[in-house]
Amino acid sequence: MKVEIVKFDNLGRGIGYINDKIIFIPKSVPGDIVEAEITKESNKFYEGKIIKIITPSKQRKEAICPYFSLCGGCDLLHISLSDALEYKLNKVNELLKKNKIDYKVNKIIKSDEQYNYRNKVSLKIENGIIGYYENNTHKIIQIDYCYLGSKVINEIIKNLDNLQIKNGSITIRCNSKEELLFIINSDDTLENIDWFINNYRVVGIIQNDKCIYGDDYFIMNISNYLFKVSYNSFFQINPYICEKLLNYVHEYTKDSKNIIDLYCGVGSLTIASANQDNKGFGVEIVENAIKDAKLNQNFNHVTNAQFICADTKDVTNKITSDYDTIILDPPRSGVHPKVINKIINENINKIIYISCDANTLVRDLKLFENKYEIEEFILFDMFPNTYHVESLCILKLH
Ligand SMILES: C[S@@+](CC[C@H](N)C(=O)[O-])C[C@H]1O[C@@H](n2cnc3c(N)ncnc32)[C@H](O)[C@@H]1O
């Protein structure tokens, strides 16, 4: 049936209506008139897919990637970068307005690279087919190039079938020196490992959580910082934005004397906020990441930080009024309400909240709103060509 797309939703899908009932259509653009097929129906909405574009929107551009129409990896390759940045600003502002938070975000920091920015790519493998899942399915789209992945990761993807993995998954991580870690989940015997080692700077291969070649970590060099990152430690996937984010956090903590960094990963933000006069304390749930963080403070000549491995919600007793600044950089699920309550009760002066999910960020801002006001709110285009956006929000006690 024929559908006119009127706007984007917050997952980057086009929205249209069929007899007043809403339909979400991935890869459509506001202004498109499309022939669509319904793929899912519920009481309140339809989901659909494009069968044919009858009249393309003026906003639509040719997607650079041949897999775009089916692949679930990107959402916004078919609009310009400036339109995508505007979409991200509008999306966050609409969320704030809907939740009655009186603040308008005006600033979005661009990534220096729009393509080939990701230092980590994860692929599925089924019956020897390597790729990403198709939009909203568990069907694999075979790919041999990903415009989001760094150039060296794409070199590996192109040759990946040499490893002869039949079923499982592989994550390829790289640093700025093009050193590579392969993290494989599969019971298959890996073939031709030597070919990869001889042709690329493979520093480690980990299969089913066991290091079978080299090291189970590499060193990330971002700006003037060095970070050891174990194969299962989190690290920001866009190094261009990561550098800018570290600089912002450094600026916003210049006057802080005692900083607690929850969800600290390998300690990058604790370290970026350290100076000779202050103290830092980081909490992180992944054991390897905390081991990395302890080493990373030495690598970066930081002497006054401490790190513990714990679930933040189990160590709320560590959140005290001794701290004047708290950094929160949680996973998509946001900050645990127990943690938020403790921060509020302890009257910590400044909160630096970094979020990769605007929905949970806004949910948490509502909980802080009686006690804190938004001093600054900046978006970072950490994930170009996708609907995702990173936020940095500075909250000050009323
Ligand atoms: C978005 S990352 C941020 C890491 C770090 N701040 C950085 O910039 O690299 C979130 C981190 O929170 C950790 N994490 C997830 N749930 C946690 C929990 N309940 N308690 C402590 N850390 C947690 C993850 O392992 C991950 O390292």
The ligand as an SDF file (V2000), in Angstrom:
LIG
                    3D

 27 29  0  0  0  0  0  0  0  0999 V2000
   29.4090    3.4950   28.5980 C   0  0  0  0  0  0  0  0  0  0  0  0
   30.6680    2.5830   29.3770 S   0  0  0  0  0  0  0  0  0  0  0  0
   31.6690    3.8830   30.0140 C   0  0  0  0  0  0  0  0  0  0  0  0
   33.0770    3.5010   30.3800 C   0  0  0  0  0  0  0  0  0  0  0  0
   34.0560    4.6410   30.5820 C   0  0  0  0  0  0  0  0  0  0  0  0
   33.5080    5.7220   31.3360 N   0  0  0  0  0  0  0  0  0  0  0  0
   34.5960    5.1240   29.2600 C   0  0  0  0  0  0  0  0  0  0  0  0
   34.3310    6.2760   28.8850 O   0  0  0  0  0  0  0  0  0  0  0  0
   35.3110    4.3680   28.5890 O   0  0  0  0  0  0  0  0  0  0  0  0
   29.8280    1.9120   30.7460 C   0  0  0  0  0  0  0  0  0  0  0  0
   30.6750    1.0730   31.6630 C   0  0  0  0  0  0  0  0  0  0  0  0
   29.8690    0.6820   32.7790 O   0  0  0  0  0  0  0  0  0  0  0  0
   30.1890   -0.6410   33.1490 C   0  0  0  0  0  0  0  0  0  0  0  0
   29.0310   -1.1350   33.9130 N   0  0  0  0  0  0  0  0  0  0  0  0
   27.8730   -1.6430   33.4290 C   0  0  0  0  0  0  0  0  0  0  0  0
   27.0250   -1.9070   34.4420 N   0  0  0  0  0  0  0  0  0  0  0  0
   27.6640   -1.5660   35.5850 C   0  0  0  0  0  0  0  0  0  0  0  0
   27.3040   -1.6100   36.9640 C   0  0  0  0  0  0  0  0  0  0  0  0
   26.0980   -2.0430   37.3370 N   0  0  0  0  0  0  0  0  0  0  0  0
   28.1930   -1.1880   37.8770 N   0  0  0  0  0  0  0  0  0  0  0  0
   29.4260   -0.7450   37.4930 C   0  0  0  0  0  0  0  0  0  0  0  0
   29.8120   -0.6640   36.2050 N   0  0  0  0  0  0  0  0  0  0  0  0
   28.9450   -1.0770   35.2570 C   0  0  0  0  0  0  0  0  0  0  0  0
   30.4610   -1.3180   31.8270 C   0  0  0  0  0  0  0  0  0  0  0  0
   31.2380   -2.4740   32.0040 O   0  0  0  0  0  0  0  0  0  0  0  0
   31.2030   -0.2100   31.0540 C   0  0  0  0  0  0  0  0  0  0  0  0
   32.5840   -0.2900   31.2690 O   0  0  0  0  0  0  0  0  0  0  0  0
  1  2  1  0
  2  3  1  0
  2 10  1  0
  3  4  1  0
  4  5  1  0
  5  6  1  0
  5  7  1  0
  7  8  2  0
  7  9  1  0
 10 11  1  0
 11 12  1  0
 11 26  1  0
 12 13  1  0
 13 14  1  0
 13 24  1  0
 14 15  1  0
 14 23  1  0
 15 16  2  0
 16 17  1  0
 17 18  1  0
 17 23  2  0
 18 19  1  0
 18 20  2  0
 20 21  1  0
 21 22  2  0
 22 23  1  0
 24 25  1  0
 24 26  1  0
 26 27  1  0
M  CHG  2   2   1   9  -1
M  END
$$$$
